[in-house]
Amino acid sequence: MDSIEYYNKNSAEYFDHTIDIDMQELWDSFTEYLPEGGSILDLGCGSGRDSSYFISKGFDVTAMDASEEMCDLASIHIGQDVLNLSFTEMDFDQVFDGVWANASLLHVPSNEIEDIFIKVINSLKVNGILYMSFRYGDFEGERDYRYFKDYRTRDLKELIAAHKNLELIEIKKTEDFRNDKDYQWIYALVRRIETEQ
């Protein structure tokens, strides 16, 4: 079973398990860098929980997920259409003030992340902000019927440093916001900057 198939088959359970997680600390650490009413791409939106918060704060949100079943549930939750696109299918050119990739890029294998990461960067306007989070660690492979690539601080720094049009704002480790999980997470906030031709 691949990750998309997993979310299609377990969409209702996943929705119920994640919809009420309060991530305000992280939401606000991201949105403080965005212009008022700015545009956000919620990349791998899952239940639509984060999109719902951003919409409530007046942002123009485009929600996207590769799982058709998750898109249907998220669309009902946020009251607007959700794009059913995979990372490889997305094709945005400097459209968004912010990209929110919460626990989504962690499903991309290490041998594919570079191509996907370029697509993510390209979707940002100059001075746009990217938030991305991953499980903390060294593991790569199938876990809980999905593919995961975990990251340590050095891995994330290397991924970002390979792109001259990115400026690192912050990398931070956090505990899981779910009380029944003891995972550690790592997130990065980066800014797309103008580069000389």
N, C-alpha and C positions, 0 to 999 in steps of 0.2 A: 504494500500500500504506500503510495507517495503522499506527500504532505497535503496536497490539494484534495486528494481523495479522502484523506483522514478528516479534513475539515468539512467536506461535503457530507460525510456519513455521521459526523458527531457535532454538527452545527448547533443544534438546540442545547445540548449539554455544555458545549464550550461557551455559548452565549450566556447561559445561566450562571456559569462558574466565573465569568470575567466581567459581567456588565456592571456590577456594583463596586468594583475596586476603585478606591479613591486615590488618584494619582496627582492630586492638585499641585503638590510640590514640584513635580516634574513638568506638568502642563505649564505652570507659571514660569519655570526656569526657561522654557522654550519661548513662550509668547511674549516675555518681556523684551525680546530682541526684535519683535515684529511690529510693523506699522499698524496703527489702529485700523481695523476693518480689512487687514491684509489677507492675501490668498494663501491657503494651506492645502497641501496634498497630504491626506492621511493614507500612507502607503502600507497596504495590508491592514485595513481598518478593523477586521474581525467583527466584533459585535456592534461597532459604531460608538462605543462608549466615549472614546477620546474626541471623535468628530462632534458628538453631541455637546460636549463641554465647549469646544472651540466655537461652535455655532452660537451657543448661549452667550458667548463673549463678543459676538458681533463679527467674527471672522467669516470670510468667504471660503467655505470648505468644499474640496473635491475629495470624496471618499472612494477608495479603490481596494478591491480584494480579488485574488485569483479564484476563490471558492464561490461558485454561483449560489450555493445555499447560504453562505455567510452574507453575501451581498443582499439577498432577499430579506434576511432578518435585520441586517443593519439599516437597510432602506426604510423599513417600517419604523425602526427605532428613531432615526434621525429625521424622518419626514421628507426625504429627498432621494433621488436616484443615486445608486452606487455603481461605479464603473466595475464591470467584471473583466479585469485585465490581469495577466501575469506580469512579473517584472520584465520578462523578455519582450512582451507585447507593448509595454508603455513607450510612448514617444512624445515627450513634451520638450519644448525648447524655450527656456527662460520664461516660464509661465508663473511660477509660484514664489511668494515671499518666504515661505517656509515649507519644508518637507518634514513630516513627522513619521518616522519609521520605527515604531515601538514594537519590539519583539517580532519583527517580520523578516528583516534581512538575515536573521539567524538561520533561516531555512535554506540559504543559498550556499552550495558547496564552495570550498575555497578555490577550486579551479574555475569557477564561474563568477566569483564576486567582482572581479575587476571590470568585466563588461557591464554588469548590472550597476555597479557603483558609478560608472561614467554616465549611464542613463539617468541615475538619480541626480548627480551633479548638474547635468544638462537641463534638468527640469527646473532648477533654481534660477531666479533672477540674480544678477550681480548684487552682492550684499545680502542675498537670501541666506536663511539659516536652516541647517539640517540637524535634526535630532535623530539619533539611532541608538538602539539598545540591543544587547546580546546577553545570553547567559555567560557568566564568568567561568573560564576554565580552558582546558586544552582539548576537550573531547570534540571529535568529528565523526559523524555516522548516524545510524538510525537509533532513535530513542523514543519510546512511547509512540511507536508507529509513525514517526515523522523523522525527517532528516534535520539534523542540527549541526551547526558549526559554532562552537563556543569561542570566545575571545578573551585574551588577557590584555593588560594595558599596552604591552609592547606591540601586540598584533594590531590593535586598533590604531596606535600611533603610526605604525608602518603603512597601514592602509591609507591613512589620511596624508601622510608625508609624501607619498608617491604622486600627489596631485598639487602642482604649484598654484592652482587657482583656489585652494582651500586654506583657510586660516583656522587653527584650532582655538576654540574658546575654552573648552573644559572637557576633561575626562574624569569620570567619577564612578566608584563602585557603590552599589546600594544593596540593601537587603530586599527580599521579595516582599511585595505589598500584600500578598495573600498570607493570612495567618497560618495556613496549613502547609506552607512550603518553606523549606530552609535553603533555597537556592540563593546564590549571590548573582547580581547582575552588574553589568558595566554599560555606561552610556557615554556618548560623546556629543557635544554641541560644536558645530563647525560653521564657518561663514564662507560663502563663495565670494572671492575677491576678483577684481580686475587684474588681468595679467598682461604684460607687454607682448605684442605680437612678435 
